[in-house]
């Protein structure tokens, strides 16, 4: 499978602090990829490096087979909507389209104007007078009208109300189908990822905790609930993602490709949010154990 974005030991340091370190991942082509993780996981730094806006301190990163920002041709392959869906408050919608046409050799003006018309945006209206949802849609229009092969979106809907988020994601999905785009969408809002993405990557402390097609991940992760049992008694084929216990009951989230036949367990499916939270819980618990050892 061709990778649209690949990193090996990737790191970015600012002074003494590492914003990203030892990050290794492989993002396949042909997907809308959800990139999720807590604050400080390195998601924004990763996307900025993929867009060619930041050089790595260590390691390697390739995007669509090339080095990010290495040439005008490489830059033209990638569209990027940064956090806060940046637009220029003093420029009109029409000004933004003209700027997009000047900066991007593959600019599709017909596509841009068609999207703006369908959204009902006034070409003469300044971006500073648009609602948050309208600015997000304008930023998305600039990204897709560039006709990139890969579109990177960094928390594009975090500040929007539920209706504006739904409209933005609907526009993204339409553009993805129409243009056969590869998309990487970073978000804290798992419900939005569930709606838009078919491939998931959970990034915590720069490390990939789990990745794969959403359908496969949901089919291979299960919640087990039953009488209290030590984790060591579970079969080795059941990889424990998270666990919790009371005096009489144990609950495990496990990853396995084998059927679960033990009648002691009540087996239930996970939602995408359940799955993500299980990995976040696992990492938090590990951090606590490390702190306790250090004390």
C-alpha positions as a Markdown table, in Angstrom:
| # | Residue | x | y | z |
|---|---|---|---|---|
| 1 | Unk | 0.0 | 0.0 | 0.0 |
| 2 | Unk | 1.4 | 3.4 | -1.0 |
| 3 | Unk | 2.0 | 5.8 | 1.9 |
| 4 | Unk | 0.9 | 9.4 | 1.6 |
| 5 | Unk | 2.9 | 10.3 | 4.8 |
| 6 | Unk | 5.7 | 8.4 | 6.4 |
| 7 | Unk | 7.9 | 9.3 | 9.3 |
| 8 | Unk | 10.8 | 7.5 | 10.9 |
| 9 | Unk | 12.1 | 8.6 | 14.3 |
| 10 | Unk | 10.8 | 12.1 | 13.6 |
| 11 | Unk | 11.5 | 14.8 | 16.1 |
| 12 | Unk | 11.2 | 18.6 | 16.5 |
| 13 | Unk | 12.9 | 20.5 | 19.3 |
| 14 | Unk | 12.5 | 24.1 | 20.5 |
| 15 | Unk | 15.4 | 24.9 | 22.7 |
| 16 | Unk | 15.5 | 22.3 | 25.4 |
| 17 | Unk | 11.9 | 21.1 | 24.8 |
| 18 | Unk | 10.8 | 18.5 | 22.3 |
| 19 | Unk | 7.4 | 19.1 | 20.7 |
| 20 | Unk | 7.7 | 15.8 | 18.9 |
| 21 | Unk | 10.2 | 13.0 | 19.4 |
| 22 | Unk | 10.8 | 9.5 | 18.0 |
| 23 | Unk | 7.6 | 9.6 | 15.9 |
| 24 | Unk | 7.3 | 6.7 | 13.5 |
| 25 | Unk | 4.1 | 6.2 | 11.5 |
| 26 | Unk | 2.8 | 5.2 | 8.1 |
| 27 | Unk | -0.4 | 6.8 | 6.7 |
| 28 | Unk | -1.8 | 4.9 | 3.7 |
| 29 | Unk | -3.3 | 6.3 | 0.6 |
| 30 | Unk | -7.0 | 6.3 | -0.2 |
| 31 | Unk | -8.4 | 7.3 | 3.2 |
| 32 | Unk | -9.8 | 10.1 | 5.3 |
| 33 | Unk | -7.5 | 9.7 | 8.3 |
| 34 | Unk | -8.4 | 10.8 | 11.8 |
| 35 | Unk | -5.4 | 11.8 | 13.9 |
| 36 | Unk | -6.3 | 12.0 | 17.6 |
| 37 | Unk | -4.4 | 12.4 | 20.8 |
| 38 | Unk | -4.2 | 14.6 | 23.9 |
| 39 | Unk | -2.7 | 18.2 | 24.0 |
| 40 | Unk | 1.0 | 18.0 | 23.6 |
| 41 | Unk | 1.0 | 14.7 | 21.7 |
| 42 | Unk | 2.7 | 16.4 | 18.7 |
| 43 | Unk | -0.2 | 16.5 | 16.2 |
| 44 | Unk | 0.1 | 20.1 | 15.2 |
| 45 | Unk | 3.9 | 19.9 | 15.0 |
| 46 | Unk | 3.6 | 16.8 | 12.8 |
| 47 | Unk | 1.1 | 18.4 | 10.4 |
| 48 | Unk | 3.2 | 21.6 | 10.2 |
| 49 | Unk | 6.3 | 19.5 | 9.2 |
| 50 | Unk | 4.2 | 17.5 | 6.7 |
| 51 | Unk | 3.1 | 20.8 | 5.1 |
| 52 | Unk | 6.7 | 21.9 | 4.8 |
| 53 | Unk | 6.4 | 24.8 | 7.3 |
| 54 | Unk | 8.8 | 23.3 | 9.8 |
| 55 | Unk | 12.0 | 21.4 | 9.3 |
| 56 | Unk | 12.6 | 18.3 | 11.5 |
| 57 | Unk | 15.3 | 18.3 | 14.1 |
| 58 | Unk | 15.8 | 14.6 | 13.9 |
| 59 | Unk | 14.5 | 11.7 | 11.8 |
| 60 | Unk | 12.9 | 11.6 | 8.4 |
| 61 | Unk | 9.5 | 12.6 | 6.9 |
| 62 | Unk | 8.3 | 12.0 | 3.4 |
| 63 | Unk | 5.0 | 13.1 | 1.9 |
| 64 | Unk | 3.7 | 11.6 | -1.3 |
| 65 | Unk | 7.2 | 10.2 | -1.9 |
| 66 | Unk | 9.0 | 13.5 | -1.5 |
| 67 | Unk | 10.5 | 15.8 | 1.1 |
| 68 | Unk | 7.9 | 18.4 | 2.4 |
| 69 | Unk | 8.5 | 21.8 | 0.9 |
| 70 | Unk | 11.4 | 20.7 | -1.2 |
| 71 | Unk | 10.1 | 22.3 | -4.4 |
| 72 | Unk | 7.2 | 24.2 | -5.8 |
| 73 | Unk | 5.9 | 21.0 | -7.3 |
| 74 | Unk | 6.0 | 19.3 | -3.9 |
| 75 | Unk | 4.3 | 22.2 | -2.2 |
| 76 | Unk | 1.5 | 22.1 | -4.9 |
| 77 | Unk | 0.7 | 18.5 | -3.9 |
| 78 | Unk | -0.3 | 19.4 | -0.3 |
| 79 | Unk | -3.2 | 21.6 | 0.9 |
| 80 | Unk | -3.1 | 22.7 | 4.6 |
| 81 | Unk | -5.8 | 24.3 | 6.8 |
| 82 | Unk | -4.1 | 25.2 | 10.0 |
| 83 | Unk | -5.6 | 25.7 | 13.4 |
| 84 | Unk | -8.2 | 28.5 | 13.7 |
| 85 | Unk | -8.9 | 28.1 | 9.9 |
| 86 | Unk | -6.8 | 31.2 | 9.1 |
| 87 | Unk | -8.2 | 33.8 | 6.8 |
| 88 | Unk | -7.3 | 37.5 | 6.3 |
| 89 | Unk | -9.9 | 39.6 | 8.1 |
| 90 | Unk | -9.5 | 42.7 | 5.9 |
| 91 | Unk | -9.8 | 40.8 | 2.6 |
| 92 | Unk | -13.1 | 39.9 | 0.9 |
| 93 | Unk | -14.1 | 36.4 | -0.1 |
| 94 | Unk | -13.3 | 37.4 | -3.7 |
| 95 | Unk | -9.8 | 38.7 | -2.6 |
| 96 | Unk | -9.1 | 35.3 | -1.1 |
| 97 | Unk | -10.0 | 33.5 | -4.3 |
| 98 | Unk | -7.8 | 35.9 | -6.3 |
| 99 | Unk | -4.9 | 35.3 | -3.8 |
| 100 | Unk | -5.4 | 31.6 | -4.1 |
| 101 | Unk | -5.2 | 31.8 | -7.9 |
| 102 | Unk | -2.0 | 33.8 | -7.7 |
| 103 | Unk | -0.2 | 31.5 | -5.2 |
| 104 | Unk | -1.3 | 28.1 | -6.6 |
| 105 | Unk | -0.4 | 27.0 | -10.2 |
| 106 | Unk | -3.0 | 24.2 | -10.1 |
| 107 | Unk | -5.8 | 26.5 | -8.9 |
| 108 | Unk | -9.3 | 25.5 | -9.9 |
| 109 | Unk | -11.2 | 28.8 | -10.0 |
| 110 | Unk | -14.4 | 27.2 | -11.2 |
| 111 | Unk | -14.4 | 24.7 | -8.3 |
| 112 | Unk | -13.7 | 27.6 | -5.8 |
| 113 | Unk | -16.5 | 29.8 | -7.1 |
| 114 | Unk | -18.9 | 26.9 | -7.3 |
| 115 | Unk | -18.3 | 26.0 | -3.7 |
| 116 | Unk | -18.6 | 29.7 | -2.6 |
| 117 | Unk | -21.9 | 29.9 | -4.5 |
| 118 | Unk | -23.3 | 26.7 | -3.0 |
| 119 | Unk | -22.3 | 27.9 | 0.5 |
| 120 | Unk | -24.1 | 31.2 | -0.1 |
| 121 | Unk | -21.1 | 33.3 | 0.7 |
| 122 | Unk | -21.1 | 36.9 | -0.5 |
| 123 | Unk | -17.9 | 37.5 | -2.6 |
| 124 | Unk | -17.8 | 41.1 | -1.5 |
| 125 | Unk | -18.0 | 40.4 | 2.2 |
| 126 | Unk | -14.8 | 40.7 | 4.2 |
| 127 | Unk | -13.6 | 37.6 | 6.0 |
| 128 | Unk | -13.6 | 39.4 | 9.3 |
| 129 | Unk | -17.4 | 39.8 | 9.0 |
| 130 | Unk | -18.0 | 36.1 | 8.4 |
| 131 | Unk | -19.2 | 33.7 | 11.0 |
| 132 | Unk | -16.7 | 31.1 | 12.4 |
| 133 | Unk | -18.4 | 28.4 | 10.3 |
| 134 | Unk | -18.2 | 30.6 | 7.1 |
| 135 | Unk | -14.5 | 31.3 | 7.7 |
| 136 | Unk | -13.9 | 27.6 | 8.1 |
| 137 | Unk | -15.7 | 26.9 | 4.8 |
| 138 | Unk | -13.7 | 29.6 | 3.1 |
| 139 | Unk | -10.5 | 28.1 | 4.4 |
| 140 | Unk | -11.6 | 24.6 | 3.2 |
| 141 | Unk | -12.4 | 26.1 | -0.2 |
| 142 | Unk | -8.9 | 27.5 | -0.5 |
| 143 | Unk | -7.5 | 24.1 | 0.4 |
| 144 | Unk | -9.5 | 22.0 | -2.0 |
| 145 | Unk | -9.4 | 24.5 | -4.9 |
| 146 | Unk | -5.6 | 24.2 | -4.8 |
| 147 | Unk | -6.3 | 20.6 | -6.2 |
| 148 | Unk | -3.9 | 18.9 | -3.8 |
| 149 | Unk | -3.3 | 15.2 | -3.6 |
| 150 | Unk | -3.2 | 15.4 | 0.2 |
| 151 | Unk | -5.2 | 17.7 | 2.4 |
| 152 | Unk | -4.0 | 18.3 | 6.0 |
| 153 | Unk | -6.5 | 19.7 | 8.5 |
| 154 | Unk | -5.4 | 20.7 | 12.0 |
| 155 | Unk | -8.4 | 21.0 | 14.4 |
| 156 | Unk | -10.5 | 22.9 | 11.8 |
| 157 | Unk | -13.8 | 22.6 | 13.6 |
| 158 | Unk | -12.8 | 22.8 | 17.3 |
| 159 | Unk | -14.2 | 26.3 | 17.8 |
| 160 | Unk | -17.4 | 25.8 | 15.8 |
| 161 | Unk | -20.9 | 25.1 | 17.0 |
| 162 | Unk | -22.4 | 21.7 | 16.2 |
| 163 | Unk | -24.3 | 22.8 | 13.1 |
| 164 | Unk | -21.3 | 24.6 | 11.6 |
| 165 | Unk | -19.1 | 21.5 | 12.4 |
| 166 | Unk | -21.6 | 19.2 | 10.6 |
| 167 | Unk | -21.7 | 21.5 | 7.5 |
| 168 | Unk | -18.0 | 21.7 | 7.4 |
| 169 | Unk | -17.5 | 17.9 | 7.6 |
| 170 | Unk | -20.2 | 17.4 | 5.0 |
| 171 | Unk | -18.3 | 19.8 | 2.7 |
| 172 | Unk | -15.1 | 17.9 | 3.4 |
| 173 | Unk | -16.6 | 14.6 | 2.5 |
| 174 | Unk | -18.1 | 15.9 | -0.7 |
| 175 | Unk | -14.8 | 17.3 | -1.7 |
| 176 | Unk | -13.0 | 14.1 | -0.8 |
| 177 | Unk | -15.3 | 12.0 | -3.1 |
| 178 | Unk | -15.3 | 14.5 | -5.9 |
| 179 | Unk | -11.5 | 15.0 | -6.0 |
| 180 | Unk | -10.4 | 11.6 | -4.7 |
| 181 | Unk | -8.5 | 13.4 | -2.0 |
| 182 | Unk | -6.2 | 11.9 | 0.7 |
| 183 | Unk | -7.1 | 13.6 | 4.0 |
| 184 | Unk | -5.5 | 13.8 | 7.4 |
| 185 | Unk | -7.8 | 15.4 | 9.9 |
| 186 | Unk | -6.5 | 16.2 | 13.4 |
| 187 | Unk | -9.2 | 16.6 | 16.1 |
| 188 | Unk | -10.1 | 16.2 | 19.7 |
| 189 | Unk | -13.7 | 15.7 | 18.8 |
| 190 | Unk | -14.0 | 11.9 | 18.4 |
| 191 | Unk | -17.6 | 12.2 | 17.3 |
| 192 | Unk | -16.5 | 14.2 | 14.3 |
| 193 | Unk | -13.8 | 11.7 | 13.4 |
| 194 | Unk | -16.4 | 8.9 | 13.7 |
| 195 | Unk | -18.6 | 10.8 | 11.1 |
| 196 | Unk | -15.8 | 11.6 | 8.7 |
| 197 | Unk | -12.9 | 9.2 | 8.9 |
| 198 | Unk | -12.4 | 5.6 | 7.8 |
| 199 | Unk | -8.8 | 5.3 | 9.2 |
| 200 | Unk | -7.6 | 6.1 | 12.7 |
| 201 | Unk | -4.3 | 7.0 | 14.3 |
| 202 | Unk | -4.0 | 7.5 | 18.0 |
| 203 | Unk | -0.8 | 9.5 | 18.8 |
| 204 | Unk | 0.3 | 9.9 | 22.4 |
| 205 | Unk | 3.7 | 11.3 | 23.5 |
| 206 | Unk | 4.8 | 11.2 | 19.8 |
| 207 | Unk | 4.2 | 7.5 | 19.6 |
| 208 | Unk | 1.5 | 5.7 | 17.6 |
| 209 | Unk | -0.6 | 3.7 | 20.1 |
| 210 | Unk | -2.9 | 2.2 | 17.4 |
| 211 | Unk | -3.6 | 2.7 | 13.7 |
| 212 | Unk | -5.8 | 1.0 | 11.1 |
| 213 | Unk | -9.0 | 1.1 | 9.3 |
| 214 | Unk | -11.8 | 2.1 | 11.6 |
| 215 | Unk | -13.9 | -0.9 | 10.7 |
| 216 | Unk | -11.1 | -3.3 | 11.4 |
| 217 | Unk | -10.2 | -1.7 | 14.7 |
| 218 | Unk | -13.8 | -1.8 | 15.9 |
| 219 | Unk | -14.1 | -5.5 | 14.9 |
| 220 | Unk | -10.9 | -6.5 | 16.8 |
| 221 | Unk | -11.4 | -4.5 | 20.1 |
| 222 | Unk | -13.8 | -5.7 | 22.7 |
| 223 | Unk | -14.9 | -4.9 | 26.2 |
| 224 | Unk | -14.9 | -7.8 | 28.7 |
| 225 | Unk | -16.9 | -7.6 | 31.9 |
| 226 | Unk | -17.1 | -10.3 | 34.5 |
| 227 | Unk | -16.0 | -11.5 | 37.9 |
| 228 | Unk | -12.8 | -10.0 | 39.2 |
| 229 | Unk | -9.8 | -11.6 | 37.5 |
| 230 | Unk | -6.1 | -10.8 | 37.3 |
| 231 | Unk | -4.9 | -9.6 | 33.9 |
| 232 | Unk | -2.3 | -12.3 | 33.9 |
| 233 | Unk | -5.0 | -15.0 | 33.5 |
| 234 | Unk | -6.2 | -13.7 | 30.2 |
| 235 | Unk | -4.9 | -15.5 | 27.0 |
| 236 | Unk | -1.8 | -14.2 | 25.5 |
| 237 | Unk | -3.7 | -13.6 | 22.2 |
| 238 | Unk | -5.8 | -10.9 | 24.0 |
| 239 | Unk | -3.7 | -7.7 | 24.1 |
| 240 | Unk | -4.9 | -5.6 | 27.1 |
| 241 | Unk | -5.5 | -2.0 | 26.2 |
| 242 | Unk | -7.0 | -0.9 | 29.5 |
| 243 | Unk | -8.4 | -2.4 | 32.7 |
| 244 | Unk | -10.4 | -1.4 | 35.7 |
| 245 | Unk | -11.5 | -3.4 | 38.8 |
| 246 | Unk | -13.8 | -3.2 | 41.7 |
| 247 | Unk | -13.8 | -5.7 | 44.6 |
| 248 | Unk | -16.0 | -8.1 | 42.7 |
| 249 | Unk | -15.8 | -7.2 | 39.0 |
| 250 | Unk | -13.1 | -6.6 | 36.3 |
| 251 | Unk | -13.5 | -4.8 | 33.0 |
| 252 | Unk | -10.9 | -5.1 | 30.3 |
| 253 | Unk | -10.7 | -3.6 | 26.8 |
| 254 | Unk | -8.7 | -6.0 | 24.7 |
| 255 | Unk | -7.5 | -6.3 | 21.1 |
| 256 | Unk | -7.7 | -9.7 | 19.5 |
| 257 | Unk | -8.4 | -11.3 | 16.2 |
| 258 | Unk | -9.5 | -14.5 | 17.8 |
| 259 | Unk | -13.0 | -15.4 | 19.0 |
| 260 | Unk | -13.6 | -15.0 | 22.7 |
| 261 | Unk | -15.2 | -18.2 | 24.0 |
| 262 | Unk | -14.7 | -17.9 | 27.8 |
| 263 | Unk | -18.3 | -17.9 | 29.2 |
| 264 | Unk | -17.3 | -15.9 | 32.3 |
| 265 | Unk | -17.1 | -12.7 | 30.2 |
| 266 | Unk | -19.9 | -10.5 | 28.9 |
| 267 | Unk | -18.4 | -9.3 | 25.6 |
| 268 | Unk | -19.6 | -6.0 | 24.2 |
| 269 | Unk | -18.6 | -3.9 | 21.2 |
| 270 | Unk | -16.9 | -0.5 | 21.4 |
| 271 | Unk | -17.7 | 2.8 | 19.8 |
| 272 | Unk | -14.8 | 4.7 | 18.3 |
| 273 | Unk | -14.9 | 7.1 | 21.3 |
| 274 | Unk | -14.7 | 4.1 | 23.6 |
| 275 | Unk | -11.6 | 2.8 | 21.7 |
| 276 | Unk | -9.8 | 6.1 | 21.8 |
| 277 | Unk | -10.5 | 6.7 | 25.5 |
| 278 | Unk | -9.2 | 3.2 | 26.3 |
| 279 | Unk | -5.8 | 4.0 | 24.8 |
| 280 | Unk | -5.8 | 7.4 | 26.5 |
| 281 | Unk | -6.6 | 5.7 | 29.8 |
| 282 | Unk | -3.9 | 3.2 | 29.3 |
| 283 | Unk | -1.3 | 5.8 | 28.7 |
| 284 | Unk | -2.4 | 7.9 | 31.7 |
| 285 | Unk | -2.2 | 4.8 | 34.0 |
| 286 | Unk | 1.3 | 4.1 | 32.7 |
| 287 | Unk | 2.4 | 7.7 | 33.5 |
| 288 | Unk | 1.0 | 7.3 | 37.0 |
| 289 | Unk | 2.9 | 4.1 | 37.5 |
| 290 | Unk | 6.2 | 5.7 | 36.3 |
| 291 | Unk | 5.7 | 8.7 | 38.7 |
| 292 | Unk | 5.1 | 6.3 | 41.6 |
| 293 | Unk | 8.3 | 4.4 | 40.8 |
| 294 | Unk | 10.3 | 7.6 | 40.6 |
| 295 | Unk | 9.0 | 8.7 | 44.0 |
